[in-house]
């Protein structure tokens, strides 16, 4: 994990699952602000969701993600994450954002087409109606912006 990846998890709420005294699954939720449809949404952004490779498919990741989803639903207007493994998240209520993906910079919004199809969102009880085909943007940060 790079220093920038580590910095993306601070400050955050961390979710850990232990088995036999060892951490086997982890996720962090950081607060970010996503913009879409003229709205600025307080967002719980999931970072570094992982389960030990030899224990994937055993339900540990599902248990952590359920806790993450409950936290996001209680605290934020929206959940978001960036992944190459959308099927896992789709089973838990997450949806792929189909519209243009952008980052907000000092010079305005810049499209990040390499992220299209990888950004997913989770609606919460306080989410507005979402148009998954509309543009969505995050704030710029060092390293991976999404």
C-alpha positions as CSV (number, residue, x, y, z in Angstrom):
1,X,0.0,0.0,0.0
2,X,1.4,3.4,-1.0
3,X,1.7,6.3,1.4
4,X,-1.1,8.0,-0.6
5,X,-3.4,5.0,-0.3
6,X,-2.7,5.0,3.5
7,X,-3.5,8.7,3.7
8,X,-6.8,8.1,1.9
9,X,-7.9,6.1,4.9
10,X,-7.3,8.9,7.5
11,X,-9.4,9.9,9.1
12,X,-11.9,7.1,8.7
13,X,-14.1,4.6,10.5
14,X,-12.4,1.2,10.2
15,X,-14.3,-2.1,10.1
16,X,-12.2,-5.1,11.1
17,X,-13.1,-8.7,11.3
18,X,-10.9,-11.1,13.3
19,X,-10.8,-14.9,13.2
20,X,-8.7,-16.9,15.6
21,X,-7.0,-13.6,16.7
22,X,-6.0,-12.5,13.2
23,X,-7.5,-9.7,11.2
24,X,-9.0,-11.4,8.1
25,X,-11.2,-8.6,6.6
26,X,-11.0,-4.8,6.6
27,X,-12.8,-1.8,5.1
28,X,-12.5,1.9,5.9
29,X,-15.2,4.6,5.3
30,X,-14.0,8.2,4.8
31,X,-16.1,11.2,4.4
32,X,-16.1,12.8,0.9
33,X,-18.4,15.2,-1.0
34,X,-19.6,14.0,-4.3
35,X,-21.5,16.3,-6.7
36,X,-24.2,15.2,-9.1
37,X,-27.4,16.8,-10.5
38,X,-26.5,20.1,-8.9
39,X,-26.4,18.5,-5.4
40,X,-23.4,18.3,-3.0
41,X,-23.8,14.9,-1.3
42,X,-22.2,13.9,2.0
43,X,-20.7,10.6,1.0
44,X,-19.3,7.6,2.9
45,X,-16.5,6.5,0.6
46,X,-15.3,2.9,1.0
47,X,-11.5,2.5,0.9
48,X,-9.4,-0.6,1.0
49,X,-12.1,-3.3,1.4
50,X,-10.1,-6.5,1.5
51,X,-10.2,-10.1,2.8
52,X,-7.2,-12.4,3.0
53,X,-7.1,-14.1,-0.3
54,X,-7.2,-17.6,1.1
55,X,-10.4,-16.7,3.0
56,X,-12.3,-15.0,0.1
57,X,-15.7,-16.6,-0.5
58,X,-16.1,-17.6,3.1
59,X,-18.5,-14.8,4.1
60,X,-16.0,-12.6,6.0
61,X,-16.1,-9.8,3.4
62,X,-19.9,-10.0,3.3
63,X,-20.0,-9.5,7.1
64,X,-17.8,-6.5,6.9
65,X,-19.7,-4.9,4.0
66,X,-23.0,-5.3,5.8
67,X,-21.6,-3.3,8.7
68,X,-20.2,-0.7,6.3
69,X,-23.6,-0.4,4.6
70,X,-25.4,0.1,7.9
71,X,-22.9,2.8,8.9
72,X,-23.2,4.6,5.6
73,X,-27.0,4.4,5.7
74,X,-27.0,5.9,9.2
75,X,-24.5,8.7,8.6
76,X,-24.4,9.8,5.0
77,X,-26.5,10.8,2.0
78,X,-24.7,8.4,-0.2
79,X,-22.2,5.6,-0.3
80,X,-19.5,5.3,-3.0
81,X,-16.5,3.2,-3.9
82,X,-14.3,2.4,-6.8
83,X,-13.8,-1.3,-7.7
84,X,-13.0,-3.7,-10.4
85,X,-15.2,-6.4,-8.6
86,X,-18.7,-4.9,-9.0
87,X,-20.5,-8.3,-8.8
88,X,-19.7,-8.6,-5.1
89,X,-21.0,-5.1,-4.2
90,X,-24.1,-5.4,-6.5
91,X,-25.2,-8.4,-4.4
92,X,-25.3,-6.0,-1.4
93,X,-27.3,-3.2,-3.0
94,X,-24.5,-1.2,-4.7
95,X,-25.1,0.1,-8.3
96,X,-22.6,1.0,-11.0
97,X,-22.6,4.7,-11.9
98,X,-23.2,4.8,-15.6
99,X,-22.6,8.5,-16.3
100,X,-19.4,10.4,-16.8
101,X,-17.0,10.3,-13.9
102,X,-15.0,13.5,-13.1
103,X,-12.7,15.1,-10.6
104,X,-13.0,18.7,-9.4
105,X,-9.8,20.6,-9.8
106,X,-8.8,24.3,-9.6
107,X,-9.4,24.5,-13.3
108,X,-12.9,22.9,-13.1
109,X,-14.1,19.4,-13.6
110,X,-11.9,17.0,-15.5
111,X,-13.2,13.7,-16.9
112,X,-11.7,10.5,-15.5
113,X,-12.8,8.0,-18.2
114,X,-10.6,5.3,-16.7
115,X,-13.0,5.2,-13.7
116,X,-16.1,4.8,-15.8
117,X,-17.8,1.5,-14.9
118,X,-15.8,1.2,-11.7
119,X,-17.5,3.8,-9.5
120,X,-20.4,2.4,-7.6
121,X,-23.0,4.0,-5.3
122,X,-25.2,2.9,-2.4
123,X,-28.4,4.9,-1.8
124,X,-29.3,5.7,1.8
125,X,-32.5,6.8,3.4
126,X,-31.5,10.4,2.9
127,X,-30.3,10.0,-0.7
128,X,-32.0,12.2,-3.2
129,X,-33.4,10.7,-6.4
130,X,-30.2,9.7,-8.4
131,X,-29.8,9.7,-12.1
132,X,-27.1,7.1,-12.6
133,X,-26.5,8.4,-16.2
134,X,-25.7,12.0,-15.1
135,X,-22.1,13.2,-14.5
136,X,-20.7,12.7,-11.0
137,X,-17.6,14.3,-9.5
138,X,-15.3,14.0,-6.5
139,X,-12.8,16.4,-5.0
140,X,-9.2,16.1,-6.1
141,X,-6.7,14.4,-3.9
142,X,-3.2,13.1,-4.3
143,X,-2.9,9.6,-5.8
144,X,-6.0,7.9,-6.9
145,X,-8.7,10.5,-7.0
146,X,-11.5,7.9,-6.9
